[in-house]
Amino acid sequence: MHLFWAFIYNALLIPVAAGALYPVFAALGGVPGGLTFFFGDAGFLNPILAALAMAFSSVSVVSNSLRLRAARLV
């Protein structure tokens, strides 16, 4: 089940990291001030945040599989 959620999580965030929100921010006249840390000036996801999101996805899948393995052994 968590593998499913990790897949959905990645399927949503990879387009955001690639700039799917760029047209939205272009129509708004730029990235709002509070979101510049996340999306910079152009609307592309900060690479550090994208790397953290991918690492979190991988860690959540691995930790859940280890948890399920431990539960199966009991």
N, CA, C and O atoms as CSV, one atom per row, in Angstrom:
chain,resi,resn,atom,element,x,y,z
A,1,MET,N,N,0.819,-1.194,0.000
A,1,MET,CA,C,0.000,0.000,0.000
A,1,MET,C,C,0.868,1.264,0.000
A,1,MET,O,O,0.574,2.235,-0.698
A,2,HIS,N,N,1.938,1.230,0.795
A,2,HIS,CA,C,2.791,2.412,0.832
A,2,HIS,C,C,3.567,2.587,-0.469
A,2,HIS,O,O,3.929,3.703,-0.841
A,3,LEU,N,N,3.815,1.493,-1.143
A,3,LEU,CA,C,4.457,1.603,-2.448
A,3,LEU,C,C,3.539,2.348,-3.420
A,3,LEU,O,O,4.003,3.129,-4.251
A,4,PHE,N,N,2.240,2.098,-3.307
A,4,PHE,CA,C,1.259,2.821,-4.115
A,4,PHE,C,C,1.312,4.316,-3.818
A,4,PHE,O,O,1.343,5.130,-4.740
A,5,TRP,N,N,1.323,4.681,-2.535
A,5,TRP,CA,C,1.356,6.099,-2.172
A,5,TRP,C,C,2.674,6.749,-2.599
A,5,TRP,O,O,2.687,7.910,-3.009
A,6,ALA,N,N,3.765,6.019,-2.507
A,6,ALA,CA,C,5.049,6.564,-2.969
A,6,ALA,C,C,5.008,6.787,-4.478
A,6,ALA,O,O,5.559,7.771,-4.971
A,7,PHE,N,N,4.367,5.892,-5.209
A,7,PHE,CA,C,4.236,6.070,-6.652
A,7,PHE,C,C,3.410,7.318,-6.967
A,7,PHE,O,O,3.792,8.112,-7.826
A,8,ILE,N,N,2.287,7.493,-6.281
A,8,ILE,CA,C,1.440,8.668,-6.490
A,8,ILE,C,C,2.208,9.944,-6.130
A,8,ILE,O,O,2.153,10.941,-6.849
A,9,TYR,N,N,2.918,9.891,-5.014
A,9,TYR,CA,C,3.721,11.017,-4.551
A,9,TYR,C,C,4.744,11.426,-5.611
A,9,TYR,O,O,4.901,12.610,-5.909
A,10,ASN,N,N,5.437,10.439,-6.176
A,10,ASN,CA,C,6.426,10.729,-7.209
A,10,ASN,C,C,5.762,11.178,-8.503
A,10,ASN,O,O,6.275,12.057,-9.196
A,11,ALA,N,N,4.634,10.581,-8.828
A,11,ALA,CA,C,3.941,10.958,-10.062
A,11,ALA,C,C,3.447,12.402,-10.007
A,11,ALA,O,O,3.339,13.056,-11.045
A,12,LEU,N,N,3.152,12.898,-8.832
A,12,LEU,CA,C,2.713,14.288,-8.691
A,12,LEU,C,C,3.883,15.261,-8.625
A,12,LEU,O,O,3.819,16.349,-9.197
A,13,LEU,N,N,4.944,14.880,-7.933
A,13,LEU,CA,C,6.030,15.834,-7.712
A,13,LEU,C,C,7.052,15.905,-8.846
A,13,LEU,O,O,7.712,16.933,-9.002
A,14,ILE,N,N,7.199,14.870,-9.622
A,14,ILE,CA,C,8.159,14.937,-10.731
A,14,ILE,C,C,7.747,15.989,-11.750
A,14,ILE,O,O,8.606,16.754,-12.188
A,15,PRO,N,N,6.475,16.073,-12.156
A,15,PRO,CA,C,6.096,17.172,-13.065
A,15,PRO,C,C,6.268,18.555,-12.428
A,15,PRO,O,O,6.623,19.513,-13.115
A,16,VAL,N,N,6.020,18.663,-11.130
A,16,VAL,CA,C,6.230,19.948,-10.458
A,16,VAL,C,C,7.700,20.323,-10.510
A,16,VAL,O,O,8.042,21.477,-10.768
A,17,ALA,N,N,8.575,19.346,-10.263
A,17,ALA,CA,C,10.017,19.611,-10.325
A,17,ALA,C,C,10.451,19.972,-11.736
A,17,ALA,O,O,11.397,20.739,-11.916
A,18,ALA,N,N,9.772,19.429,-12.733
A,18,ALA,CA,C,10.123,19.709,-14.127
A,18,ALA,C,C,9.567,21.041,-14.620
A,18,ALA,O,O,9.900,21.481,-15.720
A,19,GLY,N,N,8.728,21.681,-13.821
A,19,GLY,CA,C,8.229,22.994,-14.202
A,19,GLY,C,C,6.779,23.028,-14.636
A,19,GLY,O,O,6.381,23.934,-15.369
A,20,ALA,N,N,5.980,22.067,-14.203
A,20,ALA,CA,C,4.568,22.048,-14.600
A,20,ALA,C,C,3.812,23.267,-14.092
A,20,ALA,O,O,2.795,23.653,-14.667
A,21,LEU,N,N,4.302,23.871,-13.021
A,21,LEU,CA,C,3.644,25.061,-12.483
A,21,LEU,C,C,4.145,26.356,-13.119
A,21,LEU,O,O,3.653,27.440,-12.802
A,22,TYR,N,N,5.109,26.243,-14.002
A,22,TYR,CA,C,5.645,27.432,-14.661
A,22,TYR,C,C,4.562,28.246,-15.372
A,22,TYR,O,O,4.528,29.465,-15.206
A,23,PRO,N,N,3.675,27.623,-16.159
A,23,PRO,CA,C,2.618,28.427,-16.813
A,23,PRO,C,C,1.673,29.090,-15.816
A,23,PRO,O,O,1.170,30.186,-16.065
A,24,VAL,N,N,1.436,28.433,-14.704
A,24,VAL,CA,C,0.563,29.020,-13.678
A,24,VAL,C,C,1.203,30.277,-13.106
A,24,VAL,O,O,0.558,31.319,-12.991
A,25,PHE,N,N,2.474,30.167,-12.752
A,25,PHE,CA,C,3.165,31.330,-12.194
A,25,PHE,C,C,3.361,32.418,-13.246
A,25,PHE,O,O,3.359,33.603,-12.914
A,26,ALA,N,N,3.530,32.032,-14.503
A,26,ALA,CA,C,3.654,33.028,-15.569
A,26,ALA,C,C,2.346,33.792,-15.726
A,26,ALA,O,O,2.365,35.001,-15.954
A,27,ALA,N,N,1.212,33.108,-15.607
A,27,ALA,CA,C,-0.084,33.770,-15.716
A,27,ALA,C,C,-0.345,34.676,-14.522
A,27,ALA,O,O,-1.038,35.686,-14.643
A,28,LEU,N,N,0.214,34.313,-13.365
A,28,LEU,CA,C,0.038,35.137,-12.167
A,28,LEU,C,C,0.979,36.336,-12.145
A,28,LEU,O,O,0.836,37.223,-11.302
A,29,GLY,N,N,1.918,36.366,-13.046
A,29,GLY,CA,C,2.884,37.461,-13.069
A,29,GLY,C,C,4.120,37.184,-12.260
A,29,GLY,O,O,4.857,38.114,-11.933
A,30,GLY,N,N,4.372,35.956,-11.930
A,30,GLY,CA,C,5.564,35.575,-11.180
A,30,GLY,C,C,5.206,34.754,-9.961
A,30,GLY,O,O,4.035,34.596,-9.616
A,31,VAL,N,N,6.221,34.242,-9.325
A,31,VAL,CA,C,6.037,33.430,-8.131
A,31,VAL,C,C,5.715,34.355,-6.963
A,31,VAL,O,O,6.417,35.345,-6.757
A,32,PRO,N,N,4.667,34.055,-6.194
A,32,PRO,CA,C,4.374,34.876,-5.015
A,32,PRO,C,C,5.544,34.866,-4.035
A,32,PRO,O,O,6.296,33.895,-3.957
A,33,GLY,N,N,5.685,35.944,-3.300
A,33,GLY,CA,C,6.838,36.125,-2.421
A,33,GLY,C,C,7.055,35.004,-1.425
A,33,GLY,O,O,8.200,34.637,-1.161
A,34,GLY,N,N,6.000,34.453,-0.867
A,34,GLY,CA,C,6.145,33.395,0.121
A,34,GLY,C,C,6.581,32.065,-0.451
A,34,GLY,O,O,7.008,31.185,0.296
A,35,LEU,N,N,6.485,31.896,-1.755
A,35,LEU,CA,C,6.835,30.625,-2.382
A,35,LEU,C,C,8.170,30.649,-3.112
A,35,LEU,O,O,8.549,29.652,-3.728
A,36,THR,N,N,8.889,31.759,-3.057
A,36,THR,CA,C,10.152,31.843,-3.799
A,36,THR,C,C,11.199,30.874,-3.258
A,36,THR,O,O,12.073,30.439,-4.008
A,37,PHE,N,N,11.131,30.529,-1.974
A,37,PHE,CA,C,12.077,29.545,-1.434
A,37,PHE,C,C,11.860,28.194,-2.105
A,37,PHE,O,O,12.824,27.489,-2.403
A,38,PHE,N,N,10.610,27.828,-2.343
A,38,PHE,CA,C,10.283,26.532,-2.927
A,38,PHE,C,C,10.425,26.516,-4.446
A,38,PHE,O,O,10.868,25.519,-5.016
A,39,PHE,N,N,10.050,27.618,-5.109
A,39,PHE,CA,C,9.979,27.633,-6.570
A,39,PHE,C,C,10.898,28.642,-7.231
A,39,PHE,O,O,10.847,28.783,-8.453
A,40,GLY,N,N,11.721,29.338,-6.501
A,40,GLY,CA,C,12.635,30.316,-7.091
A,40,GLY,C,C,11.871,31.451,-7.748
A,40,GLY,O,O,10.730,31.732,-7.382
A,41,ASP,N,N,12.489,32.095,-8.704
A,41,ASP,CA,C,11.850,33.222,-9.389
A,41,ASP,C,C,11.054,32.785,-10.613
A,41,ASP,O,O,10.156,33.504,-11.051
A,42,ALA,N,N,11.369,31.620,-11.171
A,42,ALA,CA,C,10.752,31.208,-12.425
A,42,ALA,C,C,9.619,30.203,-12.259
A,42,ALA,O,O,8.795,30.072,-13.164
A,43,GLY,N,N,9.547,29.492,-11.146
A,43,GLY,CA,C,8.496,28.507,-10.949
A,43,GLY,C,C,8.957,27.069,-10.998
A,43,GLY,O,O,8.131,26.157,-11.031
A,44,PHE,N,N,10.263,26.848,-11.003
A,44,PHE,CA,C,10.794,25.486,-10.973
A,44,PHE,C,C,11.123,25.118,-9.534
A,44,PHE,O,O,11.628,25.948,-8.779
A,45,LEU,N,N,10.839,23.884,-9.152
A,45,LEU,CA,C,11.071,23.426,-7.791
A,45,LEU,C,C,12.560,23.494,-7.459
A,45,LEU,O,O,13.412,23.145,-8.276
A,46,ASN,N,N,12.850,23.945,-6.255
A,46,ASN,CA,C,14.218,24.015,-5.761
A,46,ASN,C,C,14.824,22.607,-5.826
A,46,ASN,O,O,14.227,21.673,-5.289
A,47,PRO,N,N,15.981,22.423,-6.460
A,47,PRO,CA,C,16.564,21.084,-6.600
A,47,PRO,C,C,16.850,20.402,-5.274
A,47,PRO,O,O,16.758,19.178,-5.179
A,48,ILE,N,N,17.191,21.165,-4.255
A,48,ILE,CA,C,17.444,20.569,-2.943
A,48,ILE,C,C,16.159,19.987,-2.377
A,48,ILE,O,O,16.171,18.896,-1.807
A,49,LEU,N,N,15.057,20.700,-2.525
A,49,LEU,CA,C,13.772,20.195,-2.043
A,49,LEU,C,C,13.308,18.995,-2.853
A,49,LEU,O,O,12.709,18.070,-2.305
A,50,ALA,N,N,13.579,19.003,-4.142
A,50,ALA,CA,C,13.226,17.854,-4.976
A,50,ALA,C,C,14.020,16.617,-4.549
A,50,ALA,O,O,13.469,15.517,-4.492
A,51,ALA,N,N,15.296,16.789,-4.253
A,51,ALA,CA,C,16.118,15.667,-3.793
A,51,ALA,C,C,15.633,15.153,-2.449
A,51,ALA,O,O,15.592,13.942,-2.229
A,52,LEU,N,N,15.264,16.056,-1.545
A,52,LEU,CA,C,14.729,15.638,-0.249
A,52,LEU,C,C,13.413,14.888,-0.404
A,52,LEU,O,O,13.165,13.913,0.305
A,53,ALA,N,N,12.580,15.334,-1.318
A,53,ALA,CA,C,11.303,14.654,-1.538
A,53,ALA,C,C,11.521,13.247,-2.083
A,53,ALA,O,O,10.843,12.312,-1.658
A,54,MET,N,N,12.450,13.083,-3.009
A,54,MET,CA,C,12.731,11.757,-3.555
A,54,MET,C,C,13.351,10.852,-2.485
A,54,MET,O,O,13.028,9.667,-2.411
A,55,ALA,N,N,14.236,11.407,-1.663
A,55,ALA,CA,C,14.838,10.617,-0.595
A,55,ALA,C,C,13.779,10.199,0.425
A,55,ALA,O,O,13.797,9.068,0.911
A,56,PHE,N,N,12.859,11.107,0.746
A,56,PHE,CA,C,11.791,10.773,1.683
A,56,PHE,C,C,10.916,9.655,1.128
A,56,PHE,O,O,10.492,8.767,1.867
A,57,SER,N,N,10.654,9.699,-0.142
A,57,SER,CA,C,9.853,8.652,-0.774
A,57,SER,C,C,10.546,7.301,-0.654
A,57,SER,O,O,9.917,6.307,-0.291
A,58,SER,N,N,11.816,7.264,-0.953
A,58,SER,CA,C,12.563,6.006,-0.884
A,58,SER,C,C,12.656,5.494,0.548
A,58,SER,O,O,12.487,4.300,0.797
A,59,VAL,N,N,12.921,6.382,1.474
A,59,VAL,CA,C,13.031,5.981,2.879
A,59,VAL,C,C,11.691,5.464,3.397
A,59,VAL,O,O,11.659,4.496,4.156
A,60,SER,N,N,10.603,6.086,3.005
A,60,SER,CA,C,9.297,5.635,3.481
A,60,SER,C,C,8.958,4.249,2.947
A,60,SER,O,O,8.388,3.436,3.674
A,61,VAL,N,N,9.293,3.966,1.700
A,61,VAL,CA,C,9.027,2.638,1.144
A,61,VAL,C,C,9.893,1.585,1.828
A,61,VAL,O,O,9.391,0.521,2.188
A,62,VAL,N,N,11.165,1.858,2.010
A,62,VAL,CA,C,12.064,0.885,2.633
A,62,VAL,C,C,11.689,0.660,4.093
A,62,VAL,O,O,11.658,-0.481,4.554
A,63,SER,N,N,11.404,1.730,4.822
A,63,SER,CA,C,11.050,1.561,6.231
A,63,SER,C,C,9.736,0.805,6.388
A,63,SER,O,O,9.586,0.009,7.315
A,64,ASN,N,N,8.794,1.043,5.498
A,64,ASN,CA,C,7.543,0.299,5.579
A,64,ASN,C,C,7.749,-1.173,5.247
A,64,ASN,O,O,7.129,-2.033,5.873
A,65,SER,N,N,8.595,-1.478,4.289
A,65,SER,CA,C,8.843,-2.890,3.969
A,65,SER,C,C,9.551,-3.587,5.131
A,65,SER,O,O,9.279,-4.756,5.405
A,66,LEU,N,N,10.443,-2.892,5.807
A,66,LEU,CA,C,11.097,-3.485,6.979
A,66,LEU,C,C,10.108,-3.685,8.116
A,66,LEU,O,O,10.179,-4.678,8.840
A,67,ARG,N,N,9.189,-2.747,8.271
A,67,ARG,CA,C,8.163,-2.864,9.308
A,67,ARG,C,C,7.265,-4.061,9.017
A,67,ARG,O,O,6.937,-4.825,9.925
A,68,LEU,N,N,6.867,-4.231,7.763
A,68,LEU,CA,C,6.022,-5.363,7.400
A,68,LEU,C,C,6.763,-6.694,7.553
A,68,LEU,O,O,6.172,-7.705,7.933
A,69,ARG,N,N,8.041,-6.679,7.256
A,69,ARG,CA,C,8.837,-7.904,7.409
A,69,ARG,C,C,8.908,-8.294,8.882
A,69,ARG,O,O,8.777,-9.470,9.224
A,70,ALA,N,N,9.117,-7.303,9.757
A,70,ALA,CA,C,9.170,-7.583,11.195
A,70,ALA,C,C,7.826,-8.072,11.701
A,70,ALA,O,O,7.783,-8.950,12.563
A,71,ALA,N,N,6.737,-7.535,11.196
A,71,ALA,CA,C,5.405,-7.950,11.622
A,71,ALA,C,C,5.116,-9.375,11.151
A,71,ALA,O,O,4.420,-10.119,11.843
A,72,ARG,N,N,5.629,-9.760,10.006
A,72,ARG,CA,C,5.403,-11.107,9.481
A,72,ARG,C,C,6.154,-12.147,10.299
A,72,ARG,O,O,5.693,-13.281,10.428
A,73,LEU,N,N,7.310,-11.776,10.855
A,73,LEU,CA,C,8.124,-12.713,11.619
A,73,LEU,C,C,7.550,-12.983,12.998
A,73,LEU,O,O,7.910,-13.970,13.639
A,74,VAL,N,N,6.674,-12.127,13.450
A,74,VAL,CA,C,6.117,-12.301,14.811
A,74,VAL,C,C,5.024,-13.310,14.825
A,74,VAL,O,O,4.446,-13.580,15.878
